[in-house]
Amino acid sequence: MWNAQMAKKKKDINRLKTSREFTAWAEREDCEIRQGKGSHVFIRKKGVTTTVPNHSGDLAAGTRRAIIKAFIAMGIAVLAVLLLLSVWF
């Protein structure tokens, strides 16, 4: 089903470029966020955990795609986003 809420999530996740933006977005989606080893953050929801590097600057395209895939597995992102990103990169 396509609705306004899914469209907003798609629009939100497409704009995320930095680890801080991904972490803030995950907090809004009620994910558990823990400090990882070194400069990494663990984001967990529905038994799925992903690691987000907590570095300054934009994340690499492949890293962004991997995080978005994990968000899809958590059920907090829309599958269409992944398809759009794979076309752009």
C-alpha positions in Angstrom: 0.0 0.0 0.0 1.2 3.4 -0.9 0.2 6.3 1.3 1.5 9.7 2.5 3.4 8.3 5.4 5.4 5.9 3.2 6.1 8.7 0.8 7.4 10.9 3.6 9.7 8.0 4.9 11.1 7.6 1.4 11.7 11.3 1.0 13.4 11.4 4.5 15.8 8.5 4.0 16.9 9.7 0.5 18.3 12.9 2.1 20.4 11.1 4.7 24.1 11.5 4.0 25.9 11.4 7.4 26.0 9.0 10.2 24.5 11.6 12.5 21.5 12.0 10.2 21.0 8.2 10.1 21.2 7.9 13.9 18.7 10.8 14.4 16.3 9.2 11.9 16.6 5.8 13.7 15.8 7.5 17.0 12.6 9.0 15.5 11.7 5.5 14.4 12.1 4.2 18.0 15.2 2.1 17.4 17.5 1.1 20.2 20.8 3.0 19.8 24.0 2.0 21.6 27.6 3.1 21.5 29.7 0.6 19.7 33.4 -0.1 19.8 35.5 2.9 18.7 33.6 5.4 16.6 30.6 3.2 15.6 27.0 3.1 16.8 24.8 0.0 17.0 21.2 0.5 15.8 18.7 -2.3 16.7 15.0 -2.9 16.1 13.0 -6.1 15.8 16.0 -8.3 16.4 18.0 -6.8 13.6 21.2 -4.9 14.3 23.3 -2.7 12.0 26.5 -0.8 12.7 26.8 2.8 11.6 30.2 4.4 11.5 30.2 7.6 13.5 32.6 9.6 11.4 32.5 13.2 10.2 31.4 13.9 6.7 29.2 12.1 4.2 29.1 8.3 4.2 30.3 6.4 1.1 27.5 5.3 -1.3 28.0 1.6 -0.5 27.9 2.2 3.2 24.7 4.1 2.8 23.1 1.3 0.8 24.1 -1.3 3.4 22.5 0.8 6.2 19.4 1.3 4.2 19.2 -2.5 3.5 19.4 -3.1 7.3 16.7 -0.4 7.9 14.5 -2.3 5.4 15.1 -5.5 7.3 14.1 -3.7 10.5 10.9 -2.5 8.8 11.6 1.2 9.1 12.4 2.0 5.5 10.6 1.4 2.2 11.9 -1.1 -0.3 11.4 1.4 -3.2 14.2 3.5 -1.6 16.7 0.8 -2.2 15.7 0.4 -5.8 16.0 4.1 -6.4 19.4 4.3 -4.8 20.7 1.3 -6.8 19.8 3.2 -10.0 21.5 6.4 -8.9 24.8 4.9 -7.8 
